Amino acid sequence: MSRTSAGRKRPQAGKSEPLLAITMGDAAGVGPEIIALALENEPFLRSSVVVGDVTRLRIGARKAGSSTKYKVVESMEQVVGRTGEVPVFQVELPQDDIPFGRLSPDAGECAYQCLVKAIDMAMEGLVDAVVTAPINKESLFLAGHKYPGHTEILAERTGAPDTVMMLAAGAMRALHVTTHIPVAEVPSALTKERILRVLDLGHEALLRMGLRDPQFGVAGLNPHAGESGIFGQEEERIIRPAIEEALSRGIKVSGPLPPDVVFLKMHRGQFDAVVAMYHDQGHIPLKLLAFESGVNVTLGLPIIRTSVDHGTAFDIAGKGLADPGSLLEALWLARALAGVKDRRTTS
């Protein structure tokens, strides 16, 4: 997740603020609305650029009842010293009149190109982090891009060999050993090395987020964490040896623990993060407790990337009902991972 240092081209204006690139996401979803609403927040108005179609972004702002204004720029030099208007690196949407809430290959293509452009900007050192609005996988497929989601595009484009999905919601975090694979394939995908990789990247990330001594709980795969092999062997053969190796490396970790209690223990403050063995094991508890404020973070990339933890919400897109809470949290977390302390107050 370290920022690329080679060939840094972003003009410096004596500021300590990181520069965040926000991708528009699927043009038919809530992305254009939540971006406009989030950028009414002063720190992000000053420190963000958007990668997307400016016409669609302006429509999204009107739909959301937002005062956010946009201006197309062509270089980073035009970003420095700007006031009032959010810089937009234009990625043309083939049709201006794509209906909100509908699948569209044009929207899928535009979302893909926005993401690619933002990734390249981060890899070149032009921005400090990428924050992504939601894409629609079906629209992406209709456009000919056969990826399960953002993560696989990010990994391919950056050349990252091994990534980890982390969901974060306040003091709760879930790190996923496996993600977008069928549940039937999860047992064979679990390895000691993969679990160690998840713990290593999670430990590094939590330290960067300001936790001095992060504590991890590891969920078992099977009911009751296998009950000493009665309900399954993965805990004893794979998960426990990984935990023992992590402990020898100085990582504070407990487990394997029954999946139905380990998240409760985190919720009560015993752990800073839980290692989940598969997608829904980690997603369900965090989305239940913090659906509007969850953030998706991709660990193991050479760039910083955070994202909203919700979809395109086609049912409410274009109706002025979208909630920017998750995007705001993703922006705050991107700043923290870029080395800026969260200065929010409770007032």
C-alpha positions as CSV (number, residue, x, y, z in Angstrom):
1,M,0.0,0.0,0.0
2,S,3.0,2.3,0.0
3,R,2.7,5.3,-2.3
4,T,4.8,5.1,-5.4
5,S,7.9,7.2,-5.2
6,A,9.2,6.9,-8.7
7,G,8.7,9.9,-11.0
8,R,6.4,11.9,-8.7
9,K,4.8,14.5,-10.9
10,R,2.2,16.2,-8.7
11,P,2.9,19.9,-8.4
12,Q,3.6,20.9,-4.8
13,A,2.0,23.9,-3.3
14,G,3.4,23.8,0.2
15,K,0.4,21.8,1.4
16,S,0.4,18.7,3.7
17,E,-3.0,17.7,2.4
18,P,-3.1,14.5,0.4
19,L,-4.7,14.6,-3.0
20,L,-7.5,12.1,-3.5
21,A,-8.9,10.9,-6.8
22,I,-12.5,10.0,-6.7
23,T,-13.9,7.8,-9.5
24,M,-17.5,8.5,-10.7
25,G,-18.5,4.8,-10.7
26,D,-21.5,3.6,-12.7
27,A,-23.1,6.7,-14.2
28,A,-26.6,5.2,-13.8
29,G,-26.1,4.6,-10.0
30,V,-25.8,6.8,-7.0
31,G,-22.1,7.7,-7.6
32,P,-22.7,11.2,-9.2
33,E,-25.0,12.1,-6.3
34,I,-23.0,10.9,-3.3
35,I,-19.8,12.5,-4.8
36,A,-21.5,15.9,-5.0
37,L,-22.9,15.5,-1.4
38,A,-19.5,14.4,0.0
39,L,-17.6,17.2,-1.7
40,E,-19.7,19.8,0.2
41,N,-17.5,18.8,3.1
42,E,-14.7,21.4,3.1
43,P,-11.6,19.1,3.5
44,F,-12.6,17.1,0.5
45,L,-13.6,20.1,-1.6
46,R,-10.0,21.3,-1.2
47,S,-8.2,18.0,-1.6
48,S,-10.1,16.0,-4.2
49,V,-10.2,15.6,-7.9
50,V,-12.9,13.6,-9.7
51,V,-12.4,11.2,-12.6
52,G,-15.6,11.1,-14.6
53,D,-18.0,12.7,-17.0
54,V,-18.6,16.3,-16.0
55,T,-22.0,16.5,-17.5
56,R,-23.2,13.4,-15.6
57,L,-21.5,14.8,-12.4
58,R,-23.4,18.0,-12.7
59,I,-26.7,16.2,-13.3
60,G,-26.0,14.1,-10.2
61,A,-25.3,17.3,-8.2
62,R,-28.7,18.7,-9.3
63,K,-30.5,15.4,-8.5
64,A,-29.0,15.4,-5.0
65,G,-29.7,19.1,-4.4
66,S,-26.0,19.8,-4.0
67,S,-24.2,23.1,-4.5
68,T,-21.0,21.3,-5.6
69,K,-19.5,22.9,-8.8
70,Y,-17.2,21.2,-11.2
71,K,-14.6,22.3,-13.7
72,V,-12.8,20.2,-16.3
73,V,-9.0,20.2,-16.1
74,E,-6.4,18.6,-18.3
75,S,-3.3,18.7,-16.1
76,M,-2.3,18.7,-12.4
77,E,-1.0,22.3,-12.9
78,Q,-4.6,23.4,-13.2
79,V,-5.5,21.7,-9.9
80,V,-3.1,23.7,-7.7
81,G,-4.6,26.9,-6.4
82,R,-8.1,26.2,-7.6
83,T,-11.0,27.6,-5.5
84,G,-14.6,26.8,-5.3
85,E,-14.9,24.3,-8.2
86,V,-13.9,20.6,-8.0
87,P,-11.4,19.6,-10.8
88,V,-12.6,16.9,-13.1
89,F,-10.4,14.7,-15.3
90,Q,-12.9,14.0,-18.1
91,V,-13.8,10.5,-19.1
92,E,-16.5,10.9,-21.7
93,L,-19.8,9.1,-21.2
94,P,-21.0,8.1,-24.7
95,Q,-24.6,9.0,-24.0
96,D,-25.7,12.0,-21.9
97,D,-29.2,10.6,-21.4
98,I,-28.5,7.2,-19.9
99,P,-31.4,6.6,-17.5
100,F,-30.6,6.4,-13.8
101,G,-31.2,2.9,-12.3
102,R,-30.8,1.0,-15.6
103,L,-28.1,-1.4,-16.8
104,S,-26.0,0.1,-19.5
105,P,-22.9,-1.0,-21.4
106,D,-22.0,2.6,-21.9
107,A,-22.1,3.3,-18.2
108,G,-20.0,0.1,-17.6
109,E,-17.4,1.2,-20.1
110,C,-17.2,4.7,-18.6
111,A,-16.9,3.3,-15.1
112,Y,-14.0,1.0,-16.2
113,Q,-12.2,3.9,-17.9
114,C,-12.6,6.1,-14.9
115,L,-11.0,3.5,-12.7
116,V,-8.1,2.8,-15.1
117,K,-7.3,6.5,-15.3
118,A,-7.4,7.0,-11.6
119,I,-5.2,3.9,-11.0
120,D,-2.7,5.2,-13.5
121,M,-2.7,8.7,-11.9
122,A,-1.9,7.1,-8.5
123,M,0.8,4.8,-10.0
124,E,2.5,7.9,-11.6
125,G,2.4,9.7,-8.2
126,L,-0.1,12.4,-9.4
127,V,-2.5,11.6,-6.6
128,D,-2.0,10.1,-3.1
129,A,-5.0,7.8,-3.1
130,V,-7.9,6.5,-5.1
131,V,-11.4,6.5,-3.7
132,T,-14.0,4.6,-5.7
133,A,-17.7,5.1,-6.1
134,P,-19.8,1.9,-6.8
135,I,-19.7,0.1,-10.1
136,N,-22.3,-2.4,-11.4
137,K,-20.8,-5.7,-12.3
138,E,-23.5,-6.5,-14.9
139,S,-22.9,-3.2,-16.7
140,L,-19.2,-3.9,-16.6
141,F,-19.8,-7.3,-18.1
142,L,-22.1,-5.8,-20.8
143,A,-19.2,-3.5,-21.7
144,G,-16.9,-6.5,-22.2
145,H,-14.9,-6.3,-19.0
146,K,-15.2,-9.6,-17.3
147,Y,-14.1,-8.8,-13.8
148,P,-15.9,-9.7,-10.5
149,G,-15.3,-6.2,-9.2
150,H,-13.0,-3.3,-8.5
151,T,-10.3,-5.4,-6.7
152,E,-9.5,-7.6,-9.6
153,I,-9.1,-4.6,-11.9
154,L,-6.9,-2.9,-9.4
155,A,-4.7,-5.9,-8.9
156,E,-4.2,-6.5,-12.6
157,R,-3.6,-2.8,-13.5
158,T,-1.0,-2.3,-10.6
159,G,0.6,-5.7,-11.0
160,A,-0.2,-6.6,-7.4
161,P,0.2,-10.4,-7.0
162,D,-1.8,-10.8,-3.8
163,T,-4.5,-8.5,-2.4
164,V,-6.7,-8.5,0.7
165,M,-10.1,-7.0,1.2
166,M,-10.7,-5.2,4.4
167,L,-14.1,-3.8,5.5
168,A,-13.8,-1.0,8.1
169,A,-16.6,0.5,10.1
170,G,-15.4,2.7,13.0
171,A,-13.6,0.5,15.4
172,M,-14.6,-2.7,13.6
173,R,-12.7,-4.3,10.7
174,A,-13.0,-7.6,8.8
175,L,-10.1,-9.0,6.8
176,H,-11.0,-11.6,4.2
177,V,-8.9,-14.7,3.4
178,T,-11.1,-15.4,0.3
179,T,-13.7,-13.2,-1.4
180,H,-15.4,-13.7,-4.8
181,I,-15.3,-17.5,-5.1
182,P,-18.1,-20.0,-4.6
183,V,-18.6,-21.2,-1.0
184,A,-17.9,-24.8,-2.1
185,E,-14.4,-23.7,-3.1
186,V,-13.4,-21.9,0.1
187,P,-12.0,-24.9,2.0
188,S,-9.5,-25.8,-0.7
189,A,-8.5,-22.1,-1.1
190,L,-7.4,-21.8,2.5
191,T,-3.7,-22.1,3.2
192,K,-1.4,-21.2,6.0
193,E,0.5,-18.8,3.8
194,R,-2.6,-17.0,2.7
195,I,-3.8,-16.5,6.3
196,L,-0.4,-15.2,7.3
197,R,-0.5,-12.8,4.3
198,V,-3.8,-11.4,5.5
199,L,-2.5,-11.0,9.0
200,D,0.7,-9.3,7.9
201,L,-1.1,-6.8,5.6
202,G,-3.8,-6.2,8.2
203,H,-1.2,-5.5,10.9
204,E,0.6,-3.0,8.6
205,A,-2.6,-1.3,7.7
206,L,-3.9,-0.9,11.2
207,L,-0.5,0.6,12.3
208,R,-0.8,3.1,9.5
209,M,-4.3,3.9,10.6
210,G,-2.9,4.9,14.0
211,L,-3.5,1.8,16.1
212,R,-0.3,1.2,18.2
213,D,-0.9,-2.4,19.2
214,P,-3.6,-3.9,17.1
215,Q,-5.4,-7.1,18.3
216,F,-6.7,-9.7,15.8
217,G,-9.3,-12.4,16.2
218,V,-9.3,-15.2,13.7
219,A,-12.6,-16.8,12.8
220,G,-12.8,-20.6,12.2
221,L,-14.3,-21.9,9.0
222,N,-16.6,-24.5,10.6
223,P,-19.3,-24.3,13.3
224,H,-17.8,-23.9,16.8
225,A,-14.4,-23.4,15.0
226,G,-14.4,-27.2,14.3
227,E,-14.8,-28.3,17.9
228,S,-11.3,-29.9,17.9
229,G,-11.9,-31.6,14.6
230,I,-15.4,-32.9,15.2
231,F,-17.0,-30.5,12.7
232,G,-14.1,-30.1,10.4
233,Q,-10.3,-30.3,10.1
234,E,-9.4,-26.9,8.6
235,E,-8.9,-25.2,12.0
236,E,-6.3,-27.7,13.2
237,R,-4.6,-28.3,9.8
238,I,-4.4,-24.8,8.4
239,I,-5.8,-21.9,10.6
240,R,-4.1,-22.7,13.9
241,P,-0.6,-23.2,12.4
242,A,-1.0,-19.8,10.7
243,I,-1.9,-18.2,14.0
244,E,1.1,-19.7,15.8
245,E,3.4,-18.4,13.0
246,A,1.8,-14.9,13.3
247,L,2.3,-14.9,17.0
248,S,6.0,-15.8,16.5
249,R,6.2,-12.6,14.3
250,G,4.9,-10.4,17.1
251,I,1.4,-10.0,15.8
252,K,-1.2,-10.1,18.6
253,V,-3.7,-12.6,17.4
254,S,-6.2,-15.1,19.0
255,G,-8.1,-18.0,17.6
256,P,-9.4,-19.9,15.8
257,L,-12.6,-18.7,17.4
258,P,-16.2,-19.7,16.6
259,P,-17.5,-17.4,13.9
260,D,-20.7,-16.7,15.7
261,V,-18.9,-15.1,18.7
262,V,-15.7,-13.6,17.3
263,F,-17.5,-10.6,15.8
264,L,-19.3,-9.9,19.0
265,K,-16.0,-9.9,20.8
266,M,-14.7,-7.3,18.4
267,H,-17.9,-5.2,18.8
268,R,-17.3,-5.2,22.5
269,G,-13.7,-4.0,22.0
270,Q,-11.7,-7.1,22.5
271,F,-10.3,-7.1,18.9
272,D,-9.5,-4.4,16.4
273,A,-10.0,-6.7,13.5
274,V,-11.4,-10.1,12.7
275,V,-9.9,-12.4,10.0
276,A,-12.8,-14.0,8.1
277,M,-12.4,-17.1,6.0
278,Y,-14.9,-16.1,3.3
279,H,-16.8,-13.2,1.8
280,D,-20.2,-13.4,3.6
281,Q,-18.6,-14.4,7.0
282,G,-17.0,-11.0,7.1
283,H,-19.6,-8.9,5.2
284,I,-22.8,-9.9,7.0
285,P,-21.8,-8.7,10.5
286,L,-20.2,-5.5,9.4
287,K,-23.0,-4.5,7.1
288,L,-25.6,-5.3,9.7
289,L,-23.9,-3.0,12.2
290,A,-22.7,-0.3,9.9
291,F,-24.3,-0.4,6.4
292,E,-24.2,3.4,5.9
293,S,-20.7,3.9,7.1
294,G,-18.7,0.9,6.0
295,V,-15.6,1.3,3.9
296,N,-13.9,-1.2,1.6
297,V,-10.0,-1.1,1.6
298,T,-7.8,-3.0,-0.8
299,L,-4.6,-4.1,1.0
300,G,-1.5,-5.3,-0.9
301,L,-1.6,-2.7,-3.7
302,P,1.3,-0.3,-4.5
303,I,-1.3,2.5,-4.1
304,I,-3.9,3.5,-1.5
305,R,-7.4,2.5,-2.5
306,T,-10.6,2.9,-0.4
307,S,-14.2,2.5,-1.5
308,V,-17.8,2.8,-0.5
309,D,-19.1,-0.5,0.9
310,H,-22.4,-0.5,-1.0
311,G,-23.6,-0.9,-4.5
312,T,-25.0,1.3,-7.2
313,A,-28.4,1.4,-5.5
314,F,-30.3,1.5,-8.8
315,D,-33.6,1.6,-6.8
316,I,-32.9,5.1,-5.5
317,A,-30.5,6.4,-8.1
318,G,-31.4,9.8,-9.5
319,K,-34.1,10.4,-6.9
320,G,-32.1,12.6,-4.5
321,L,-32.3,9.9,-1.8
322,A,-28.6,8.8,-1.7
323,D,-26.6,8.8,1.5
324,P,-23.0,9.9,1.2
325,G,-22.0,8.5,4.6
326,S,-19.9,5.6,3.3
327,L,-18.1,7.7,0.7
328,L,-17.3,10.3,3.4
329,E,-15.8,7.5,5.6
330,A,-13.8,6.2,2.6
331,L,-12.4,9.7,2.0
332,W,-11.5,10.1,5.7
333,L,-9.8,6.7,5.7
334,A,-7.9,7.4,2.5
335,R,-6.5,10.5,4.2
336,A,-5.5,8.5,7.3
337,L,-3.7,5.9,5.2
338,A,-1.9,8.7,3.3
339,G,-0.6,9.8,6.7
340,V,-3.0,12.6,7.7
341,K,-4.5,12.4,11.2
342,D,-8.3,12.4,11.3
343,R,-9.1,15.9,12.6
344,R,-12.9,15.5,12.7
345,T,-14.6,16.8,15.8
346,T,-17.8,15.8,17.5
347,S,-19.2,19.3,17.5
